[in-house]
Amino acid sequence: MAEAYERLLAEIETMVADEVRPISAEHERTETYPLGLVRRVCEMGLPALVTGRPAVPHPTELFCMAIERLAEGWVALAESVHLQTLATCGVARHGTADQREQFLEDMQLGRTIAGNCLSEPDAGSDLSRIATVAELTGDTYRLNGVKTYVGHAGVAGLLNVYARTSGGGLGGITCFLVDADTPGVAVQPPEEKMGVRALPTAGVVLRDVEVPASRVVGRLNRGMIVARSFFVQGRLGIAACAVGLAQAALTHATAYARKRSQFDRPIIDFQGVSFLLADASVQIEAARQLLYRACREADTGGSQVEMLAAQAKVFATDTAMTVTTNAVQVLGARGYTGAEPVERWMREAKLFQIIEGTNQIQRAAIASRL
Ligand SMILES: Cc1cc2nc3c(=O)[nH]c(=O)nc-3n(C[C@H](O)[C@H](O)[C@H](O)COP(=O)(O)OP(=O)(O)OC[C@H]3O[C@@H](n4cnc5c(N)ncnc54)[C@H](O)[C@@H]3O)c2cc1C
């Protein structure tokens, strides 16, 4: 492994142990966004690994290894850095020279927090139902519509808003870079979520929001090309979050099973418990290797990247769900209470089966390639 890999991963591991683990539970309880930590991780160069021109040989793999370690400490932090990276992809890969000059560095370094506004009340898995409209008058677009479940809403300064500029279907959608403080942009109160509460998710209402034509990202009516350019990264980043979370649950459940005694022996001596842990270790390692395989395909421009990224997303997130659920089982009553983090991790794992394309949508994509 290159020296740069080791340095970055060691830096993140130290940060997770010293600064992240001690505060994560309290931030989740108070629903406090960790802006300072997100910025620090961005300054370490994570978003730039996949949105810039990194000098390391396998930047996607390094990015996912780093996200995995962050998620092992705190999912909301890992997920926020992942989201920031996805929200930067549009400008990095499709932005004009002026847009890149004006926004890219601040986004990569987390000085400007950004979000992606794709989902709407009638457009979840089916983005062809996007109904937010953008009408051109002179050289200004006027945006009207409702966006739902926008990650970073309320803390983001910039929003990538996908709106309809022509016809129906997936064609006719355009991506706009909108300042969150533009008149007419109204961020709704944060959703009351099952988990990952420190990272705000909210609806965004757009009413006569004026956006200059110079803020179109990519080509007019080709916004889905912009969105598709980060779908693979979205799957890989969530798979990395899931592997890290599952690893945290296995480590915690194993330590507990060694120390908790019933019937005069540690519960890890019962096969009913130890086989849950053994299966978890198998599934996590398999998920991790599938993720790294998919990352290498991304880093080498391989033709199987979409298939592998979907497979890794499904397998890693289903693994995280199983492993965190079984971790609660291993901890018994304590696992079901807030005295231990495993109930929170179980709630957090559920998110990964839903976002960045639900696992059913991933399976449909895999099946269509078979
Ligand atoms: C915490 C959180 C953060 C989010 N962040 C963002 C964000 O930053 N930006 C953003 O734009 N969106 C975001 N989302 C929205 C997310 O992308 C959507 O939830 C997701 O795309 C699924 O859409 P939906 O929830 O409307 O489910 P639906 O599409 O209504 O699906 C409901 C169920 O039907 C299944 N289903 C639907 N179609 C099919 C099919 N063809 N075959 C089989 N099963 C199918 C789904 O798998 C699911 O189980 C976020 C969601 C959450 C919960």
The ligand as a Tripos MOL2 file, in Angstrom:
@<TRIPOS>MOLECULE
LIG
   53    58     1     0     0
SMALL
NO_CHARGES

@<TRIPOS>ATOM
      1 C1        -32.1800    9.9410    5.3830 C.3       1 LIG1
      2 C2        -32.4310   10.1000    3.9200 C.ar      1 LIG1
      3 C3        -31.5980   10.9180    3.1830 C.ar      1 LIG1
      4 C4        -31.8590   11.1400    1.8340 C.ar      1 LIG1
      5 N1        -31.0800   12.0270    1.1500 N.ar      1 LIG1
      6 C5        -31.4500   12.3940   -0.0930 C.ar      1 LIG1
      7 C6        -30.7690   13.4540   -0.7540 C.ar      1 LIG1
      8 O1        -29.7910   14.0110   -0.2310 O.2       1 LIG1
      9 N2        -31.2090   13.8410   -1.9770 N.ar      1 LIG1
     10 C7        -32.2680   13.2490   -2.5800 C.ar      1 LIG1
     11 O2        -32.6140   13.6500   -3.6820 O.2       1 LIG1
     12 N3        -32.9230   12.2230   -1.9940 N.ar      1 LIG1
     13 C8        -32.5460   11.7840   -0.7640 C.ar      1 LIG1
     14 N4        -33.2150   10.7730   -0.1210 N.ar      1 LIG1
     15 C9        -34.3290   10.1160   -0.8030 C.3       1 LIG1
     16 C10       -33.9310    8.7320   -1.3180 C.3       1 LIG1
     17 O3        -33.0920    8.8640   -2.4110 O.3       1 LIG1
     18 C11       -35.2350    8.0020   -1.6490 C.3       1 LIG1
     19 O4        -35.8020    7.6610   -0.4040 O.3       1 LIG1
     20 C12       -35.0370    6.7730   -2.4790 C.3       1 LIG1
     21 O5        -34.6670    7.1220   -3.7750 O.3       1 LIG1
     22 C13       -36.3100    5.9300   -2.5690 C.3       1 LIG1
     23 O6        -37.3970    6.7030   -2.9170 O.3       1 LIG1
     24 P1        -38.7220    6.6510   -2.0130 P.3       1 LIG1
     25 O7        -38.3310    6.7320   -0.5910 O.co2     1 LIG1
     26 O8        -39.6810    7.6260   -2.5330 O.co2     1 LIG1
     27 O9        -39.3000    5.1770   -2.2140 O.3       1 LIG1
     28 P2        -40.2230    4.6490   -3.4020 P.3       1 LIG1
     29 O10       -39.5420    4.8600   -4.7030 O.co2     1 LIG1
     30 O11       -41.6000    5.1570   -3.2220 O.co2     1 LIG1
     31 O12       -40.1910    3.0890   -3.0980 O.3       1 LIG1
     32 C14       -40.9610    2.4980   -2.0430 C.3       1 LIG1
     33 C15       -40.6380    1.0070   -2.0330 C.3       1 LIG1
     34 O13       -40.9680    0.4300   -3.3150 O.3       1 LIG1
     35 C16       -39.8140   -0.1740   -3.8800 C.3       1 LIG1
     36 N5        -39.7970    0.0210   -5.3390 N.ar      1 LIG1
     37 C17       -40.0080    1.1570   -6.0330 C.ar      1 LIG1
     38 N6        -39.8710    0.9520   -7.3480 N.ar      1 LIG1
     39 C18       -39.5450   -0.3430   -7.4900 C.ar      1 LIG1
     40 C19       -39.2480   -1.1880   -8.5980 C.ar      1 LIG1
     41 N7        -39.2210   -0.7160   -9.8570 N.pl3     1 LIG1
     42 N8        -38.9470   -2.4760   -8.3600 N.ar      1 LIG1
     43 C20       -38.9440   -2.9780   -7.0810 C.ar      1 LIG1
     44 N9        -39.2070   -2.2330   -6.0040 N.ar      1 LIG1
     45 C21       -39.4980   -0.9440   -6.2040 C.ar      1 LIG1
     46 C22       -38.6230    0.5210   -3.2340 C.3       1 LIG1
     47 O14       -37.4650   -0.2860   -3.2720 O.3       1 LIG1
     48 C23       -39.1470    0.7340   -1.8060 C.3       1 LIG1
     49 O15       -38.9890   -0.4300   -1.0640 O.3       1 LIG1
     50 C24       -32.9480   10.4960    1.2050 C.ar      1 LIG1
     51 C25       -33.7490    9.6020    1.9440 C.ar      1 LIG1
     52 C26       -33.4940    9.4140    3.2850 C.ar      1 LIG1
     53 C27       -34.3720    8.4740    4.0640 C.3       1 LIG1
@<TRIPOS>BOND
     1     1     2 1
     2     2     3 ar
     3     2    52 ar
     4     3     4 ar
     5     4     5 ar
     6     4    50 ar
     7     5     6 ar
     8     6     7 ar
     9     6    13 1
    10     7     8 2
    11     7     9 ar
    12     9    10 ar
    13    10    11 2
    14    10    12 ar
    15    12    13 ar
    16    13    14 ar
    17    14    15 1
    18    14    50 ar
    19    15    16 1
    20    16    17 1
    21    16    18 1
    22    18    19 1
    23    18    20 1
    24    20    21 1
    25    20    22 1
    26    22    23 1
    27    23    24 1
    28    24    25 2
    29    24    26 1
    30    24    27 1
    31    27    28 1
    32    28    29 2
    33    28    30 1
    34    28    31 1
    35    31    32 1
    36    32    33 1
    37    33    34 1
    38    33    48 1
    39    34    35 1
    40    35    36 1
    41    35    46 1
    42    36    37 ar
    43    36    45 ar
    44    37    38 ar
    45    38    39 ar
    46    39    40 ar
    47    39    45 ar
    48    40    41 1
    49    40    42 ar
    50    42    43 ar
    51    43    44 ar
    52    44    45 ar
    53    46    47 1
    54    46    48 1
    55    48    49 1
    56    50    51 ar
    57    51    52 ar
    58    52    53 1
@<TRIPOS>SUBSTRUCTURE
     1 LIG1         1 GROUP 0 **** ****
